Every structure is written in C-alpha cells, then in structure tokens.
Amino acid sequence: MSMDTNTEQVSDWGRAADPAAVVPLRNIAIIAHVDHGKTTLVDGLLKQSNVFRDPDAAGDLIMDANDLERERGITILAKNTAIAYAGVKINVIDTPGHADFGGEVERVLNMADGCLLLVDAVEGPMPQTRTVLARALELGLRPIVVVNKIDRPNARSAEVVALTQDLFLDLATDAEQLEFPVLYTIARDGRAGFDPDPALLADDLRPLMETILSVVPPPVVDLDAPAQLLIASLDYDTHRGRIAIGRVNRGRIKAGDPLVHIGPDGEVTKGRAIYLATFAGLGRREVPEVFAGDIVALTGFADAKIGATLADPAAPDALAGVVIEEPTLKLTFGVNTSPFAGREGQFSTSRQLRERLFRELETNLSLRVAGTEQADVFAVSGRGELHLSILIETMRREGYEFQVSRPEVIAKEIDGVLCEPVEHLLIDTTEAFVGVVTDLVGGRRARMLDMVNDGRGAVRLEFSIPTRGLIGLRNAFLTASKGNGALSSRLIGYEPWQGAIASSRSGALVASETGVALANGLANAQERGITFIPPQTEVYEGMVIGQQPRPGDLAVNVCRAKKLTNIRSSTSDIAVRLTPPTILSLEQSLDFLADDELLEVTPKGWRLRKRLLTQDERNKVRKRAQEASASRS
C-alpha cells in the first residue's frame, strides 16, 4: 500500500512540522515473547508513516540492522525510532523477546509511559511474556494488548485473551492496570482492528494508532525545572564520539548548556551538551534544543555510562539507576594457547582481550567480567547460553582470537544453604513426542508442573528445572522431537542444590598427530564414531575431531594416508567413502564441551580441543585423579 497516493492517510501519518519545538508526545515500548511479531509490527508502523519513498522496497525486519539479528531472526539490541500521527510524535522502543536479552528490556522500559504487549494468537502468553509484562507494570506503564498473527491456522484469539487477562490478574500492581484495550493484528500485512475475525480488520494500523493516542498518557513534565536526564543507552559515532541516549526527565537542554554527569557509582564529572538530536523515522535529527518527555541523543561526555544521570549543575539530583537481574551462567575467556595460536586472529593478546571484555560492560548491562588466578583468563557471566554465545560470535567477527571453557551455573549461598537458579520451562510439542521429551528433561532434574492437550495433537508441557539442566537441552530436544516443537524458559528464583545431573556426553575422538586430515585417516576414525571435520582440515595433537559412543577419549590418527604398493596407486584414496561430518554450530560446540576441554575461537571458525594436548599429560592427570580417589576411599 503506497502512502503517497492516499491524501487522507498522509494527513494523519506525517512528521511533526517543527522537530525543534515542543510537540505532543507519546512514549511506548513494544514488548513480547520472542517471535511474536514485535519487529514486524514496527516495520508496519514505519512503512505506513511516510518514512520511505517506496514502502514496498523497504524489506522486512527493518530495525534489525545487526548482521547477527538478521541471520538468527531475533532482536538482540533494543532500538529507538519515532513516527508522527495526527500531529503527535510517538517514540517507539523495540525490545528483544528472548529471555537471555532481558537486560536490554530492563534498561529501556523506564523511557516509556505505555507499552504494547504482543501475544501470538496460537502460542498465547509465554514465559518471557510474563517477565516483560511484570517489569512494565512495576514501572506503571499503561498497557495495550495486541493479539497478533490472528490469520494463523489454529488461531485461538478468545482463549489467548482469557489467558492474558489471567496473567494481568497475577501481575497487576493496581486496579487501573486491569482495564486495558485489546486489539487484533496481522503485523505482517500491516492491519489492525478490534474484532478477531481477520476479514474485519482495517486495511492499515490506524486503529492501533488511535488507541495509543487515547490510552497512553502524554509525559507529565516540568519544562521550567532544572534539566535532568537518565542515560538508558549508548551509541558511537566516528566523528562525534560517544552518544548518550535517554529520556529528558525535566526541564530543557540547549546545545552548549553545561551539565554534570553523575555516574552509577556517584562520581561527578562536568561537561557540555555539544550535539543534540531527537529520533525521527530510522535516524536522528539534530536540533538546537530538547524538551522534557522526549527521548533524545546528545554528546559531550566521553565517559558516559548507562544508568548515569545528566543534570543541571545548579541542581545535580541523581535519578534511580537501572536495576538488572543477576547472571546465571559463567564461562572463562582466555588467550588462545593452541599450536595454531596467532595465525588467524587480529587481536589475540591478554591486554586486547581484557580491554574488549570490559568495553562490553559499558553497554551489555547483564554481563559481568572478573579476573581469575591466571592473568590471561577472565571469568565472564551472563544470562544464558545464547547471551554468551552472541558475545563470542560478535568478538570473533571483530577479529578476536581466544578460547572459552564449558558454561557452568552460578550457585550462591542463601541462609547457609547452597542454592542454584531454577527456571520455569515451557515446551510445545506433539503427542507422539511427549514420552521422549518427558524422559529427556526428567534426567535433568525437571519437575512437571502441568500438561495441557489441545485435543488436536498439540501438547504444552510445563516444568520447573535447574538452570544447569538447560545447558545443551535445546539441541537435545530438537533431536529427540525431530524438530517438532519449541521450548522457552524464564528464571523464577533459587532453590537448594538438587544434586548431580547425569551427563549424556560420551567420549571424544582426539587427534594424535599434527597435520592435515586425510580421507583414509577419517575413514578409520568413522569406524569408531562420528567425525566433526572434513578432509583437508588442519589438525593438531589434542584437537577433538569427533565423538565415540563409549565413555573415555580415544586417540586417532586422522593424518594417516594409505601406503603405496605395486598394485595400489595414490589415487586409490579417492575410492574411500566417508560419511559427511557432523558440523557443530557455536552453541552446539559449547554444549558439547567437557570440563577438560576448551573451545578455540578465531575469525575463521572454532575448534574443540583438550585442555592438555598430549596423551601423556592427560594420562598422568587421570592416574593422579584415580590415586586420589582410591586414597579417599
């Protein structure tokens, strides 16, 4: 639908006449579980608001400009945009839906006055739906419920609305929050309405926009008070330097005004607002002055930190900082010590690794970095496997070379009792796989809370499970269910340590020689198990090249070629038939790791390896462990 040919549409969907003036405002955040349509809805809003000359050529997932976001089809970073409707500027905050990136949601919600809660018309409220809604209601945001994807087969809009109402009854902090409008959308087509019948939806998103204007309150501000702003996000420009982004809480700020930066630790520094901008469409527009209630960007503070307050020097009042949940998983980042170290990476020293990890802390608030007893090894803690793997992949693409350990859960002592994080796990699958899925999670100390069969073959299972039981579960679940299902989880608290979880990991095939893997050597290895590498791959002694079905590691020489004889030519290797190798993804590699193994990460890929590379070293350690165990018994 082209906006240029619809004059009535243009009159409603337009930009504010003067971006530097005080204009009517609404600030909304779009929140939901992963893949319920947040970013697609933002696409529709942008396409229908005259941001693009040709909306049809703008593509999909417009806000997800990050390469990893596009490759994985998920939002990783919260983003700001702004549109105008009926003379009102609407700042829109697009947030991630995956629980591992909950820190991104927590740090930006305080910039909003209302929220759009998207719920899939088939899946209904999911674990992260509860998490983000609880945070939004705690902050007093006015909610609007949007039931999306109502054109999907098996859509159950009425039931989903009832389940969402139950969720509000559990989470609302005051009676007013129980009164919320419900809209129905097909975000992919840019259509919205008040009836769950897809045929009765409007041809555009105007019903949603009208609801936002009538339900979400404008910011309540004092323009004449001393300036004050809470930094919620940071950006960087090669010409302007560090850019602080946040909502002006009170007063107004002009370019050149002196301000003080009050850090989260209370440290106060002085500076001036040099560059001021407001959000407009996909970009920012420079303005001479910004006003309370608006979400703005400014420069002038090279050491700006998320959670810090920028204030008038005459009234240096700090705002409450951003509250972020503690991480639940940790692993170590260390300098690469393999025989191939330094061959593929641009940054490989401990100083470079340390600087990059601590720089990540400036924007990734859910992350924690600490030193260890080894100067070149750092302990890194995050929200989950995906959170940590995204950091690993980002650094790899930036040219860093390092090695990481197996993820492990962060336990803590509560009232003298060792406790571990526990999560609410929700699994959607089909009747045929209920038994195998239940056995799979049962072996990971999961307790079933509920099971619902919709009568059409789909089953929803709910469990309480230790966070360490989730390590490697996603891949095991997809294998066990043959791809028929989805799982998600959210942290619900800490419980006493629930005992050991039996490992399903069997032994590894370990290269015994350094060289190039040949077809003959790999064929011999495949007689003992599955391999992870193709022929002509460079390997070194101690590199994990496959998995065997029995416990314990098995050394194999994958560099061995066939010997030449009078009746066998060198071309006889061509006749060797190999099973295609199992190529592990980054997440699968992290899941596969044992305690005595590391994952070597370089810009060109990753390799599994033993901590001790030679067979003699590993045998000595194993013998000492056996002797220590025997002496204790």
Secondary structure per residue as TSV (DSSP state, phi and psi in degrees):
chain	resnum	aa	ss	phi	psi
A	1	M	-	360.0	118.4
A	2	S	-	-85.9	126.2
A	3	M	G	-74.8	-23.5
A	4	D	G	-68.3	-21.9
A	5	T	G	-95.8	-0.7
A	6	N	-	-115.3	96.0
A	7	T	H	-65.7	-35.5
A	8	E	H	-65.7	-39.5
A	9	Q	H	-63.7	-44.3
A	10	V	H	-61.4	-33.6
A	11	S	H	-65.8	-30.0
A	12	D	H	-90.2	-46.4
A	13	W	B	-93.0	95.1
A	14	G	-	-152.8	174.5
A	15	R	-	-89.2	153.2
A	16	A	-	-62.0	142.1
A	17	A	S	-61.4	-41.2
A	18	D	-	-130.1	100.4
A	19	P	T	-65.3	-17.6
A	20	A	T	-88.9	-4.0
A	21	A	S	-96.2	166.5
A	22	V	-	-74.2	119.0
A	23	V	-	-123.8	156.5
A	24	P	-	-57.8	138.8
A	25	L	E	-127.6	150.8
A	26	R	E	-138.7	137.3
A	27	N	E	-119.6	116.4
A	28	I	E	-128.2	147.6
A	29	A	E	-113.2	141.7
A	30	I	E	-103.8	117.9
A	31	I	E	-125.9	149.4
A	32	A	E	-179.4	171.3
A	33	H	S	-71.1	160.0
A	34	V	T	-58.6	138.1
A	35	D	T	68.8	24.4
A	36	H	S	-95.5	-0.7
A	37	G	S	109.8	18.9
A	38	K	H	-61.3	-55.5
A	39	T	H	-66.0	-33.6
A	40	T	H	-65.5	-37.4
A	41	L	H	-65.8	-40.8
A	42	V	H	-62.4	-38.9
A	43	D	H	-53.5	-47.3
A	44	G	H	-62.5	-41.6
A	45	L	H	-63.0	-42.4
A	46	L	H	-68.0	-41.9
A	47	K	H	-66.0	-30.4
A	48	Q	T	-93.3	6.4
A	49	S	T	-115.6	24.0
A	50	N	T	63.7	24.7
A	51	V	-	-74.7	-32.3
A	52	F	S	-113.2	144.6
A	53	R	S	-65.4	-40.7
A	54	D	S	-126.0	93.1
A	55	P	G	-58.0	-33.4
A	56	D	G	-67.3	-22.9
A	57	A	G	-92.9	0.8
A	58	A	S	-74.7	-20.5
A	59	G	-	83.8	-166.3
A	60	D	S	-115.2	165.6
A	61	L	-	49.4	50.4
A	62	I	T	-60.7	-39.5
A	63	M	T	-74.1	-23.4
A	64	D	-	-85.4	77.0
A	65	A	-	-84.6	-19.7
A	66	N	S	-63.9	137.0
A	67	D	H	-57.7	-43.3
A	68	L	H	-65.2	-36.0
A	69	E	H	-64.1	-41.7
A	70	R	H	-70.4	-39.7
A	71	E	H	-66.0	-40.0
A	72	R	H	-93.4	-12.3
A	73	G	T	70.5	27.3
A	74	I	S	-132.0	155.9
A	75	T	-	-87.9	128.7
A	76	I	-	-106.4	-40.2
A	77	L	S	-111.9	138.1
A	78	A	-	-68.5	144.6
A	79	K	E	-137.7	154.7
A	80	N	E	-113.4	142.9
A	81	T	E	-147.2	174.0
A	82	A	E	-149.1	140.2
A	83	I	E	-131.6	168.5
A	84	A	E	-126.5	140.1
A	85	Y	E	-143.6	127.4
A	86	A	T	52.5	40.3
A	87	G	T	79.4	4.0
A	88	V	E	-110.2	130.6
A	89	K	E	-83.4	129.6
A	90	I	E	-118.8	110.0
A	91	N	E	-80.8	126.4
A	92	V	E	-115.4	129.6
A	93	I	E	-111.8	114.2
A	94	D	E	-91.2	125.1
A	95	T	-	-116.2	157.0
A	96	P	-	-69.3	156.7
A	97	G	-	-109.0	-14.2
A	98	H	S	-80.3	139.1
A	99	A	G	-59.8	-30.4
A	100	D	G	-64.6	-20.7
A	101	F	G	-109.5	28.6
A	102	G	H	-61.2	-27.7
A	103	G	H	-61.4	-33.6
A	104	E	H	-64.1	-37.9
A	105	V	H	-69.2	-45.8
A	106	E	H	-62.0	-33.2
A	107	R	H	-82.5	-13.1
A	108	V	H	-112.0	-14.5
A	109	L	G	-64.0	-27.3
A	110	N	G	-72.7	-2.7
A	111	M	G	-87.2	-8.0
A	112	A	-	-105.3	159.1
A	113	D	S	-110.3	-17.2
A	114	G	E	-147.3	169.3
A	115	C	E	-143.8	148.0
A	116	L	E	-99.9	114.9
A	117	L	E	-95.1	107.8
A	118	L	E	-88.1	135.0
A	119	V	E	-132.8	130.4
A	120	D	E	-67.6	135.9
A	121	A	T	-70.1	-14.0
A	122	V	T	-102.9	-50.4
A	123	E	T	-74.0	-32.8
A	124	G	-	72.5	-167.3
A	125	P	S	-62.2	132.0
A	126	M	-	-116.9	173.9
A	127	P	H	-52.1	-44.7
A	128	Q	H	-72.6	-22.9
A	129	T	H	-58.9	-45.6
A	130	R	H	-63.0	-43.7
A	131	T	H	-62.6	-50.4
A	132	V	H	-71.5	-34.2
A	133	L	H	-67.4	-40.8
A	134	A	H	-59.2	-43.2
A	135	R	H	-66.0	-41.3
A	136	A	H	-64.2	-41.9
A	137	L	H	-70.2	-33.7
A	138	E	H	-59.6	-35.9
A	139	L	T	-82.9	-2.5
A	140	G	T	79.5	21.8
A	141	L	-	-72.4	142.4
A	142	R	E	-82.1	120.6
A	143	P	E	-92.4	149.2
A	144	I	E	-128.1	122.7
A	145	V	E	-89.5	129.3
A	146	V	E	-122.1	112.4
A	147	V	E	-88.4	111.4
A	148	N	E	-102.3	163.1
A	149	K	-	61.7	41.7
A	150	I	T	-72.3	-7.1
A	151	D	T	-89.8	-0.8
A	152	R	S	-68.8	146.7
A	153	P	T	-59.5	144.7
A	154	N	T	67.7	17.6
A	155	A	-	-59.8	138.3
A	156	R	-	-132.2	63.2
A	157	S	H	-57.0	-46.0
A	158	A	H	-62.3	-43.1
A	159	E	H	-66.3	-38.6
A	160	V	H	-65.4	-39.8
A	161	V	H	-62.2	-42.2
A	162	A	H	-63.0	-42.1
A	163	L	H	-65.5	-36.5
A	164	T	H	-68.1	-38.3
A	165	Q	H	-62.3	-40.2
A	166	D	H	-61.4	-37.7
A	167	L	H	-64.2	-41.7
A	168	F	H	-64.5	-38.6
A	169	L	H	-60.9	-34.3
A	170	D	H	-75.0	-32.1
A	171	L	H	-109.9	-19.4
A	172	A	-	-60.0	139.8
A	173	T	S	-98.3	-13.6
A	174	D	S	-151.6	164.4
A	175	A	G	-63.8	-32.1
A	176	E	G	-62.1	-29.8
A	177	Q	G	-71.1	-13.2
A	178	L	G	-81.4	-10.5
A	179	E	-	-100.2	102.5
A	180	F	-	-139.8	143.5
A	181	P	-	-75.5	153.2
A	182	V	E	-122.0	125.7
A	183	L	E	-118.8	161.1
A	184	Y	E	-123.3	137.4
A	185	T	E	-139.3	158.9
A	186	I	E	-122.2	87.9
A	187	A	G	-59.8	-34.6
A	188	R	G	-59.4	-35.1
A	189	D	G	-96.3	-2.2
A	190	G	T	67.0	43.0
A	191	R	E	-126.0	146.1
A	192	A	E	-147.9	158.6
A	193	G	E	-175.7	-176.7
A	194	F	S	-106.9	4.9
A	195	D	S	-118.4	136.3
A	196	P	S	-70.9	-5.5
A	197	D	-	-79.1	118.4
A	198	P	G	-56.6	-30.9
A	199	A	G	-69.4	-18.8
A	200	L	G	-99.0	4.0
A	201	L	S	-71.9	152.2
A	202	A	-	-68.1	163.6
A	203	D	S	-80.1	-1.8
A	204	D	S	-144.8	-169.3
A	205	L	S	-100.1	18.6
A	206	R	H	-61.0	-39.4
A	207	P	H	-57.5	-36.7
A	208	L	H	-67.1	-43.6
A	209	M	H	-64.3	-41.2
A	210	E	H	-63.0	-38.1
A	211	T	H	-66.7	-40.5
A	212	I	H	-59.1	-46.0
A	213	L	H	-65.0	-33.8
A	214	S	H	-87.1	-26.3
A	215	V	H	-101.0	-45.1
A	216	V	S	-77.2	123.9
A	217	P	-	-73.9	150.0
A	218	P	-	-69.5	157.3
A	219	P	-	-60.0	136.4
A	220	V	-	-94.4	110.2
A	221	V	-	-137.4	165.6
A	222	D	-	-120.6	104.4
A	223	L	T	-70.5	-21.1
A	224	D	T	-94.6	-2.7
A	225	A	S	-77.8	163.6
A	226	P	-	-60.6	143.6
A	227	A	-	-62.3	144.9
A	228	Q	E	-158.0	134.9
A	229	L	E	-147.2	137.1
A	230	L	E	-102.1	124.2
A	231	I	E	-76.5	119.9
A	232	A	E	-109.1	-15.4
A	233	S	E	-156.2	160.5
A	234	L	E	-129.8	147.2
A	235	D	E	-136.0	172.5
A	236	Y	E	-140.1	139.2
A	237	D	E	-128.7	135.4
A	238	T	T	-63.1	-25.6
A	239	H	T	-94.8	-37.5
A	240	R	T	-98.1	-15.2
A	241	G	E	84.6	-149.3
A	242	R	E	-72.0	133.7
A	243	I	E	-114.5	123.9
A	244	A	E	-93.6	134.3
A	245	I	E	-122.1	133.2
A	246	G	E	-174.8	178.0
A	247	R	E	-98.9	132.8
A	248	V	E	-72.3	118.3
A	249	N	E	-80.9	-35.6
A	250	R	E	-155.7	158.5
A	251	G	S	72.6	-157.8
A	252	R	E	-144.1	154.2
A	253	I	E	-128.1	127.6
A	254	K	E	-105.0	152.5
A	255	A	T	-58.3	129.0
A	256	G	T	97.0	-9.6
A	257	D	-	-65.6	138.2
A	258	P	E	-74.2	140.9
A	259	L	E	-140.3	158.7
A	260	V	E	-111.6	143.8
A	261	H	E	-103.3	112.6
A	262	I	E	-102.7	105.0
A	263	G	-	-69.8	165.1
A	264	P	T	-57.4	-25.6
A	265	D	T	-90.7	3.7
A	266	G	S	91.6	-5.6
A	267	E	-	-68.4	135.1
A	268	V	E	-113.4	128.4
A	269	T	E	-129.6	157.0
A	270	K	E	-105.2	153.2
A	271	G	E	-169.7	-173.9
A	272	R	E	-133.3	148.0
A	273	A	-	-76.5	110.9
A	274	I	-	-92.9	-53.0
A	275	Y	-	-117.4	130.1
A	276	L	E	-121.8	138.6
A	277	A	E	-149.7	152.0
A	278	T	E	-115.3	164.8
A	279	F	E	-86.1	139.9
A	280	A	E	-149.3	113.1
A	281	G	B	62.6	-131.5
A	282	L	T	-87.9	-5.2
A	283	G	E	-123.7	-166.4
A	284	R	E	-120.8	148.9
A	285	R	E	-121.3	122.5
A	286	E	E	-67.7	135.7
A	287	V	-	-135.5	156.3
A	288	P	S	-79.5	-18.6
A	289	E	E	-153.9	143.4
A	290	V	E	-123.3	155.8
A	291	F	E	-124.8	156.9
A	292	A	T	-55.9	140.6
A	293	G	T	98.8	-23.7
A	294	D	S	-90.4	154.2
A	295	I	E	-95.2	122.5
A	296	V	E	-132.9	169.1
A	297	A	E	-126.9	141.0
A	298	L	E	-149.3	157.5
A	299	T	-	-122.3	171.8
A	300	G	-	126.4	-3.6
A	301	F	-	-130.7	95.6
A	302	A	T	-65.2	-24.4
A	303	D	T	-108.3	26.0
A	304	A	-	-57.8	141.5
A	305	K	-	-128.0	146.1
A	306	I	T	-64.8	134.3
A	307	G	T	93.4	-6.9
A	308	A	-	-83.0	160.1
A	309	T	E	-111.3	133.9
A	310	L	E	-102.6	127.1
A	311	A	E	-142.3	161.2
A	312	D	-	-63.3	132.2
A	313	P	T	-57.7	-24.4
A	314	A	T	-77.1	-19.1
A	315	A	S	-141.5	71.6
A	316	P	-	-78.0	67.4
A	317	D	-	-92.8	124.5
A	318	A	-	-84.4	140.0
A	319	L	-	-89.2	158.9
A	320	A	-	-62.3	135.5
A	321	G	-	-72.9	-179.3
A	322	V	-	-84.8	127.9
A	323	V	-	-94.0	121.6
A	324	I	-	-121.3	134.7
A	325	E	-	-64.6	150.3
A	326	E	-	-71.2	150.3
A	327	P	-	-68.9	161.5
A	328	T	-	-121.1	-16.9
A	329	L	E	-125.7	151.8
A	330	K	E	-142.3	156.8
A	331	L	E	-151.7	176.6
A	332	T	E	-112.4	142.8
A	333	F	E	-107.2	129.0
A	334	G	E	-138.1	163.5
A	335	V	-	-63.8	138.2
A	336	N	-	-64.8	125.4
A	337	T	-	-116.2	15.0
A	338	S	S	-76.9	165.8
A	339	P	T	-61.1	-19.5
A	340	F	T	-95.2	9.5
A	341	A	T	-58.2	137.9
A	342	G	T	82.8	-3.1
A	343	R	S	-83.6	-27.5
A	344	E	S	-120.7	-16.1
A	345	G	-	-103.7	151.4
A	346	Q	S	-86.1	-33.1
A	347	F	B	-121.6	115.3
A	348	S	-	-140.0	2.2
A	349	T	S	-88.5	162.8
A	350	S	H	-65.8	-34.4
A	351	R	H	-64.5	-45.0
A	352	Q	H	-65.4	-39.8
A	353	L	H	-65.2	-43.7
A	354	R	H	-63.1	-46.6
A	355	E	H	-60.5	-40.3
A	356	R	H	-68.9	-42.0
A	357	L	H	-65.2	-43.7
A	358	F	H	-72.4	-26.8
A	359	R	H	-67.3	-33.1
A	360	E	H	-63.4	-29.9
A	361	L	T	-63.9	-22.6
A	362	E	T	-66.7	-29.7
A	363	T	T	-118.9	-23.9
A	364	N	-	-98.7	84.5
A	365	L	T	-69.6	-19.9
A	366	S	T	-80.4	-8.2
A	367	L	-	-91.0	150.0
A	368	R	E	-132.0	138.3
A	369	V	E	-130.0	133.4
A	370	A	E	-144.2	154.5
A	371	G	E	-76.3	168.1
A	372	T	-	-128.0	-175.1
A	373	E	S	-65.6	-22.5
A	374	Q	S	-96.6	129.6
A	375	A	T	-64.3	-26.7
A	376	D	T	-104.6	18.4
A	377	V	E	-127.9	134.5
A	378	F	E	-125.3	138.2
A	379	A	E	-87.8	124.7
A	380	V	E	-120.7	125.4
A	381	S	E	-116.1	142.4
A	382	G	E	-146.8	-176.2
A	383	R	S	-76.1	-25.6
A	384	G	S	179.7	-178.7
A	385	E	H	-59.8	-42.9
A	386	L	H	-66.0	-42.0
A	387	H	H	-56.0	-46.6
A	388	L	H	-73.3	-37.7
A	389	S	H	-68.7	-31.9
A	390	I	H	-65.2	-40.3
A	391	L	H	-62.7	-45.5
A	392	I	H	-59.5	-46.4
A	393	E	H	-66.5	-39.2
A	394	T	H	-62.9	-46.1
A	395	M	H	-65.9	-37.2
A	396	R	H	-59.9	-44.2
A	397	R	H	-71.0	-21.5
A	398	E	T	-81.1	-5.2
A	399	G	T	103.8	11.8
A	400	Y	B	-86.6	147.6
A	401	E	-	-126.3	127.1
A	402	F	E	-162.4	-179.2
A	403	Q	E	-134.3	144.6
A	404	V	E	-125.8	156.0
A	405	S	-	-98.5	178.2
A	406	R	-	-67.4	135.2
A	407	P	-	-64.1	143.5
A	408	E	E	-139.5	154.9
A	409	V	E	-76.1	150.0
A	410	I	-	-97.0	107.3
A	411	A	-	-93.4	159.3
A	412	K	E	-146.5	157.8
A	413	E	E	-92.5	127.0
A	414	I	E	-125.6	117.7
A	415	D	T	53.9	40.0
A	416	G	T	79.9	4.9
A	417	V	E	-115.1	132.5
A	418	L	E	-70.9	121.2
A	419	C	E	-123.2	155.1
A	420	E	E	-129.3	154.3
A	421	P	E	-68.1	141.7
A	422	V	E	-125.3	142.8
A	423	E	E	-123.4	153.6
A	424	H	E	-91.0	116.0
A	425	L	E	-105.6	128.9
A	426	L	E	-120.0	125.7
A	427	I	E	-122.9	127.9
A	428	D	E	-107.0	124.4
A	429	T	E	-150.1	-166.2
A	430	T	E	-111.8	164.6
A	431	E	G	-54.7	-36.1
A	432	A	G	-64.2	-22.0
A	433	F	G	-112.1	8.6
A	434	V	H	-60.9	-44.9
A	435	G	H	-63.4	-48.3
A	436	V	H	-68.6	-35.9
A	437	V	H	-69.1	-41.5
A	438	T	H	-62.0	-42.2
A	439	D	H	-63.4	-39.2
A	440	L	H	-62.5	-50.3
A	441	V	H	-77.7	-27.3
A	442	G	H	-61.8	-35.1
A	443	G	T	-71.1	-8.6
A	444	R	T	-108.7	24.9
A	445	R	T	69.2	27.4
A	446	A	-	-82.7	146.2
A	447	R	E	-117.8	126.2
A	448	M	E	-71.8	132.9
A	449	L	E	-104.2	-34.4
A	450	D	E	-164.1	155.1
A	451	M	E	-144.2	125.4
A	452	V	E	-126.4	126.0
A	453	N	E	-106.0	125.7
A	454	D	-	-80.7	1.2
A	455	G	S	83.1	-4.0
A	456	R	S	-118.5	17.5
A	457	G	S	101.1	-13.5
A	458	A	E	-91.9	139.0
A	459	V	E	-129.3	136.6
A	460	R	E	-112.6	124.5
A	461	L	E	-112.7	137.8
A	462	E	E	-122.5	134.1
A	463	F	E	-135.4	157.2
A	464	S	E	-105.1	128.0
A	465	I	E	-144.2	139.4
A	466	P	E	-61.1	146.0
A	467	T	G	-57.2	-36.3
A	468	R	G	-66.1	-21.3
A	469	G	G	-72.0	-15.3
A	470	L	G	-84.7	-16.6
A	471	I	T	-64.4	117.3
A	472	G	T	80.2	-0.1
A	473	L	H	-69.8	-38.7
A	474	R	H	-58.2	-48.1
A	475	N	H	-67.7	-39.3
A	476	A	H	-64.8	-37.8
A	477	F	H	-65.9	-45.6
A	478	L	H	-62.7	-35.4
A	479	T	H	-69.9	-46.6
A	480	A	H	-65.2	-36.0
A	481	S	T	-95.1	3.9
A	482	K	T	55.2	37.5
A	483	G	T	79.5	3.5
A	484	N	-	-91.7	77.8
A	485	G	E	154.0	177.1
A	486	A	E	-148.2	151.9
A	487	L	E	-135.2	153.4
A	488	S	E	-153.1	160.7
A	489	S	E	-149.7	164.5
A	490	R	E	-146.9	147.9
A	491	L	E	-71.1	131.3
A	492	I	E	-118.3	-6.5
A	493	G	E	145.9	-163.2
A	494	Y	E	-122.7	141.8
A	495	E	E	-134.3	159.6
A	496	P	E	-54.5	144.9
A	497	W	-	-50.6	130.4
A	498	Q	-	-99.4	15.3
A	499	G	-	93.2	175.2
A	500	A	-	-70.1	148.2
A	501	I	-	-108.8	121.8
A	502	A	-	-62.9	131.6
A	503	S	-	-82.1	136.2
A	504	S	-	-93.4	1.1
A	505	R	-	-75.2	128.4
A	506	S	-	-97.0	-171.7
A	507	G	-	-72.6	164.2
A	508	A	E	-105.2	152.1
A	509	L	E	-92.4	121.2
A	510	V	E	-117.6	132.4
A	511	A	E	-65.0	133.1
A	512	S	-	-99.4	-8.0
A	513	E	S	-136.3	157.5
A	514	T	-	-98.6	134.3
A	515	G	E	162.8	-148.2
A	516	V	E	-114.0	129.5
A	517	A	-	-66.6	129.5
A	518	L	-	-113.0	160.4
A	519	A	H	-60.3	-39.6
A	520	N	H	-65.3	-44.4
A	521	G	H	-64.9	-39.7
A	522	L	H	-68.5	-35.0
A	523	A	H	-62.6	-40.9
A	524	N	H	-64.8	-38.9
A	525	A	H	-65.7	-36.7
A	526	Q	H	-71.5	-15.7
A	527	E	T	-71.8	-17.1
A	528	R	T	-108.1	-12.3
A	529	G	S	172.5	-159.0
A	530	I	E	-100.2	150.1
A	531	T	E	-110.9	154.4
A	532	F	S	-107.4	-4.0
A	533	I	S	-128.3	150.4
A	534	P	-	-88.5	168.9
A	535	P	T	-59.1	156.2
A	536	Q	T	72.3	12.3
A	537	T	-	-82.8	133.2
A	538	E	E	-72.6	133.0
A	539	V	E	-131.0	162.6
A	540	Y	-	-134.6	160.1
A	541	E	T	-59.2	129.6
A	542	G	T	95.6	-3.3
A	543	M	B	-80.2	133.7
A	544	V	E	-80.7	120.3
A	545	I	E	-115.1	0.2
A	546	G	E	179.2	-169.8
A	547	Q	E	-135.7	138.2
A	548	Q	-	-108.3	158.5
A	549	P	S	-77.5	-12.2
A	550	R	S	-99.8	160.2
A	551	P	S	-65.4	156.7
A	552	G	S	87.7	158.3
A	553	D	-	-95.1	150.4
A	554	L	E	-127.4	121.0
A	555	A	E	-80.2	130.5
A	556	V	E	-133.9	147.2
A	557	N	-	-100.6	97.7
A	558	V	T	-87.3	0.8
A	559	C	T	-94.7	2.0
A	560	R	-	-78.5	129.1
A	561	A	-	-101.6	163.9
A	562	K	-	-70.7	141.1
A	563	K	-	-76.6	142.2
A	564	L	-	-82.9	140.4
A	565	T	B	-132.5	-178.7
A	566	N	T	-63.6	-25.6
A	567	I	T	-114.0	6.4
A	568	R	B	-126.7	123.2
A	569	S	-	-95.3	167.0
A	570	S	G	-65.9	-20.9
A	571	T	G	-77.1	-4.4
A	572	S	G	-67.1	-19.1
A	573	D	G	-62.0	-25.3
A	574	I	G	-62.9	-29.2
A	575	A	G	-76.3	-10.0
A	576	V	-	-68.2	125.7
A	577	R	-	-99.3	122.8
A	578	L	-	-111.4	143.6
A	579	T	-	-74.6	135.9
A	580	P	-	-55.0	136.9
A	581	P	-	-68.3	155.9
A	582	T	-	-88.2	107.4
A	583	I	-	-89.8	116.6
A	584	L	-	-85.3	136.9
A	585	S	-	-73.4	174.5
A	586	L	H	-61.4	-46.4
A	587	E	H	-63.6	-40.7
A	588	Q	H	-64.7	-36.2
A	589	S	H	-65.8	-41.9
A	590	L	H	-62.7	-40.1
A	591	D	H	-65.7	-34.2
A	592	F	H	-73.4	-28.4
A	593	L	-	-53.9	139.1
A	594	A	-	-99.9	171.8
A	595	D	T	-62.1	-27.9
A	596	D	T	-97.4	22.2
A	597	E	E	-128.1	160.2
A	598	L	E	-133.3	159.4
A	599	L	E	-111.4	114.6
A	600	E	E	-83.7	123.1
A	601	V	E	-118.0	127.8
A	602	T	E	-136.8	166.9
A	603	P	T	-57.6	-21.7
A	604	K	T	-93.1	-6.6
A	605	G	E	151.9	-151.9
A	606	W	E	-147.0	153.2
A	607	R	E	-134.0	139.5
A	608	L	E	-86.3	140.9
A	609	R	E	-149.3	160.3
A	610	K	E	-82.4	149.1
A	611	R	S	-60.9	-44.7
A	612	L	S	-99.6	119.7
A	613	L	-	-80.4	-30.8
A	614	T	S	-93.2	150.7
A	615	Q	H	-63.2	-37.6
A	616	D	H	-62.5	-44.4
A	617	E	H	-61.8	-43.2
A	618	R	H	-66.7	-37.7
A	619	N	H	-65.7	-39.9
A	620	K	H	-63.3	-43.7
A	621	V	H	-64.6	-42.0
A	622	R	H	-63.5	-40.9
A	623	K	H	-66.0	-41.1
A	624	R	H	-64.7	-37.8
A	625	A	H	-65.7	-40.2
A	626	Q	H	-65.6	-40.4
A	627	E	H	-66.3	-39.8
A	628	A	H	-65.5	-39.2
A	629	S	H	-66.8	-39.7
A	630	A	H	-66.9	-38.0
A	631	S	H	-68.7	-33.3
A	632	R	H	-69.6	-34.0
A	633	S	-	-79.1	360.0
